[in-house]
Amino acid sequence: MGKRRLRQKQCDRCQATAAVLYRVQIDQSGQWQFVCDACWPEVSQNNPHYVYGGTWKAQKG
């Protein structure tokens, strides 16, 4: 078995370090951002510009 490595990344909205972040577009700029579980509902609900682009995980095999 390979050794797992723990990476760190911050939420682009609240700067909290999280084990799982969601790659999303949330405005008409088309820029990708990483948001945490706490920020995700706020940016995804009722947002016509919202696009999901995948999940980033701190623990990668």
C-alpha positions as CSV (number, residue, x, y, z in Angstrom):
1,M,0.0,0.0,0.0
2,G,1.1,3.5,-0.8
3,K,1.8,6.1,1.8
4,R,-1.0,8.7,2.0
5,R,0.0,12.3,2.1
6,L,-2.0,15.0,3.8
7,R,-2.3,18.2,1.9
8,Q,-3.7,21.6,3.0
9,K,-5.7,24.1,1.2
10,Q,-7.8,27.1,2.3
11,C,-11.3,28.1,1.4
12,D,-11.2,31.0,-1.0
13,R,-14.1,32.7,0.8
14,C,-13.5,32.3,4.5
15,Q,-9.8,31.2,4.5
16,A,-10.5,28.2,6.8
17,T,-8.3,25.1,6.1
18,A,-10.6,22.2,5.2
19,A,-10.1,18.5,4.4
20,V,-12.6,18.7,1.6
21,L,-13.2,21.7,-0.7
22,Y,-15.5,22.1,-3.7
23,R,-14.2,23.6,-7.0
24,V,-16.9,26.0,-8.2
25,Q,-17.7,29.0,-10.4
26,I,-20.0,31.4,-8.6
27,D,-20.1,34.6,-10.7
28,Q,-20.0,35.7,-14.3
29,S,-16.2,36.0,-14.2
30,G,-15.8,32.3,-14.8
31,Q,-13.0,32.1,-12.2
32,W,-12.7,28.8,-10.4
33,Q,-12.7,29.0,-6.6
34,F,-12.4,26.4,-3.8
35,V,-15.1,26.6,-1.1
36,C,-15.5,24.6,2.1
37,D,-18.7,22.8,3.4
38,A,-19.7,25.9,5.4
39,C,-19.5,28.3,2.4
40,W,-20.8,25.9,-0.3
41,P,-24.6,26.3,0.5
42,E,-24.3,30.0,0.4
43,V,-22.7,30.2,-3.0
44,S,-24.6,27.4,-4.7
45,Q,-28.3,28.0,-3.8
46,N,-30.3,30.2,-6.2
47,N,-27.2,31.2,-8.1
48,P,-27.6,31.2,-11.9
49,H,-23.7,31.4,-12.3
50,Y,-23.0,28.3,-10.1
51,V,-21.0,25.5,-11.8
52,Y,-19.6,22.5,-9.9
53,G,-16.1,21.5,-11.0
54,G,-15.1,18.7,-8.7
55,T,-14.1,17.9,-5.2
56,W,-10.6,18.5,-3.7
57,K,-9.6,16.2,-0.9
58,A,-6.7,16.7,1.5
59,Q,-6.0,13.0,1.8
60,K,-4.8,11.6,-1.5
61,G,-3.7,8.0,-1.9
